[in-house]
Amino acid sequence: MALSLLSDQAREFIGQSARPNTRRAYVAQLKQWLAWCADAGLPPFPAEPTRVANYLSERAVKGQSVSTLRTVVAAIKAGHDAQGLSFDSKAPGILRTLRGIHNANPKLAKQTEPIGEHTLERCGDDKTVVNRQDRNALAPELSPIRPSPASLQSILRPKRLVSDC
């Protein structure tokens, strides 16, 4: 897209298309990309997918998460876009490298903490817990009764809406 052909208003909206935190993340990642390219004596733009894959591999070995590495690819693409250059962020070498990094370092999804007594007290039993079975299933530490599969199913089918708490 030729920015020179756009109106001032259109350019302003394009400038606002990414949130401030996204822009900060991209700037931080681009600085690291530029430094890596300078150290290797390689031009950062236009970037070949194999060069990006090698860069991602080095970052992964140093402990970067796949999520961060996806941000790196998006930042490199944004850098290309800003200069009017094309960049295939979905090139097979890049996608396979990311997938391999993910497969080599599987991480379990983070699970939330179970609802505890503090939550029941904060929200109030009458708003949070519909009946005794639900109370026992939601906060077993409050009851000597172990939750049964039937009580767990009752949580999945609430009997009334829970108000804000």
Phi, psi and omega in degrees: 000129179274108182297333182294339179273351183273152176288164177301320180297315179297318178297323179295317179294322177298321177297333180265006184291338177249140179293156181305319180295324178295316179298318179297317180296318179296318179298315180298316181290323178294323177300318179292321177298314180297319179294318179298315179297318180297316179298325181274353181071031182245147176286136182285333181226137349287144183265134175277142180305325179294323178294318179295319179299319178296319179297315179299320179298315179298317180294322180296318179298330179277001173105008180289141179284160178298323179300315178296321181292328175294323176295323177301313180298317179297322179293318178296320176297316179298322177297319176295314180302319181297333180262006180074022180256152177268150179208126181268093181289349179252023177299142183308321180297322179288312181297319180291325177296313179299317179297318179297319177297316179299314182293328180284337182230062182293138178234137178289146177296143178290135179252146178284157177291148177294155177294127182246184183300321181300324180290319180294321179291318182297317183272336182091131183303322185291335180269324188272317187254125183280320179209177185298321179299317179296319180300316181293325180285322182286323183222075184298337180291345179272352184221142177285350182278129177283139179294139178264162176304326179295321180290326177293324178294328180294333178291323181290338178240080182300147182272340177204163180286144177271130179283168180300136174216000000 
